[in-house]
Amino acid sequence: MQSVEKLEAKGIGTVSGRLYIGTAETIPPSELIDTTGAGDAFIGAVLYAICAKFSPETMLCFSATVVCDLKLK
């Protein structure tokens, strides 16, 4: 078990049975964003766009813009 811990300390581990090598970064609390509800807002905008008969391209751009305009802090 110590061997595994040594590898993990160097950023080496597995995901779904695959080897990955990388580093972990710490995100300062001031940069964290609570995205609760962002998916709901996106789907709501998609449903609105479908009802308004937007083209698929316009629908996705519109929905992404709605989510980006949310104040998620």
DRENDO-1510 file (C-alpha; in Angstrom, 1 decimal, always signed):
<recs>
REC; n; res; u; v; w
REC; 1; MET; +0.0; +0.0; +0.0 .
REC; 2; GLN; +2.9; +2.3; +0.6 .
REC; 3; SER; +4.0; +2.0; -3.0 .
REC; 4; VAL; +0.5; +3.2; -4.2 .
REC; 5; GLU; +0.7; +6.2; -1.8 .
REC; 6; LYS; +4.2; +7.1; -3.1 .
REC; 7; LEU; +2.9; +7.0; -6.7 .
REC; 8; GLU; -0.2; +9.1; -5.8 .
REC; 9; ALA; +2.0; +11.6; -4.1 .
REC; 10; LYS; +3.8; +12.1; -7.4 .
REC; 11; GLY; +0.5; +12.6; -9.2 .
REC; 12; ILE; +0.4; +9.1; -10.7 .
REC; 13; GLY; -2.8; +7.2; -10.4 .
REC; 14; THR; -5.6; +5.4; -12.3 .
REC; 15; VAL; -9.0; +6.5; -13.6 .
REC; 16; SER; -11.3; +3.7; -14.9 .
REC; 17; GLY; -8.3; +1.3; -15.0 .
REC; 18; ARG; -6.2; +3.7; -17.0 .
REC; 19; LEU; -2.9; +5.2; -15.9 .
REC; 20; TYR; -2.6; +9.0; -15.8 .
REC; 21; ILE; +0.2; +11.2; -14.8 .
REC; 22; GLY; -0.6; +14.7; -13.8 .
REC; 23; THR; -0.5; +17.4; -11.2 .
REC; 24; ALA; -3.2; +18.7; -8.9 .
REC; 25; GLU; -3.9; +22.4; -8.7 .
REC; 26; THR; -5.5; +24.1; -5.8 .
REC; 27; ILE; -8.3; +26.5; -6.6 .
REC; 28; PRO; -8.4; +29.5; -4.2 .
REC; 29; PRO; -11.8; +29.8; -2.5 .
REC; 30; SER; -12.3; +33.3; -4.1 .
REC; 31; GLU; -12.3; +31.6; -7.5 .
REC; 32; LEU; -14.8; +28.9; -6.7 .
REC; 33; ILE; -18.2; +29.2; -8.3 .
REC; 34; ASP; -21.4; +27.5; -7.2 .
REC; 35; THR; -23.0; +26.2; -10.4 .
REC; 36; THR; -26.2; +24.9; -8.7 .
REC; 37; GLY; -29.0; +25.4; -11.1 .
REC; 38; ALA; -26.9; +26.2; -14.2 .
REC; 39; GLY; -28.0; +22.9; -15.9 .
REC; 40; ASP; -31.7; +23.7; -15.1 .
REC; 41; ALA; -31.3; +27.2; -16.5 .
REC; 42; PHE; -29.7; +25.8; -19.7 .
REC; 43; ILE; -32.5; +23.2; -20.2 .
REC; 44; GLY; -35.1; +25.9; -19.5 .
REC; 45; ALA; -33.6; +28.1; -22.2 .
REC; 46; VAL; -33.4; +25.1; -24.6 .
REC; 47; LEU; -37.1; +24.4; -24.0 .
REC; 48; TYR; -38.0; +28.1; -24.5 .
REC; 49; ALA; -36.0; +28.1; -27.7 .
REC; 50; ILE; -37.7; +25.0; -29.0 .
REC; 51; CYS; -41.1; +26.6; -28.3 .
REC; 52; ALA; -40.0; +29.8; -30.0 .
REC; 53; LYS; -38.9; +27.7; -33.0 .
REC; 54; PHE; -35.2; +28.7; -32.9 .
REC; 55; SER; -32.8; +26.9; -35.2 .
REC; 56; PRO; -30.6; +24.3; -33.4 .
REC; 57; GLU; -27.5; +26.5; -33.8 .
REC; 58; THR; -29.3; +29.6; -32.4 .
REC; 59; MET; -30.9; +27.5; -29.7 .
REC; 60; LEU; -27.6; +26.3; -28.3 .
REC; 61; CYS; -26.0; +29.8; -28.5 .
REC; 62; PHE; -29.0; +31.3; -26.8 .
REC; 63; SER; -29.0; +28.7; -24.0 .
REC; 64; ALA; -25.3; +29.0; -23.4 .
REC; 65; THR; -25.7; +32.8; -23.2 .
REC; 66; VAL; -28.5; +32.5; -20.7 .
REC; 67; VAL; -26.3; +30.4; -18.4 .
REC; 68; CYS; -23.3; +32.7; -18.9 .
REC; 69; ASP; -25.3; +35.7; -17.9 .
REC; 70; LEU; -26.3; +34.1; -14.5 .
REC; 71; LYS; -24.7; +35.5; -11.4 .
REC; 72; LEU; -23.3; +32.3; -10.1 .
REC; 73; LYS; -21.2; +33.5; -7.1 .
</recs>
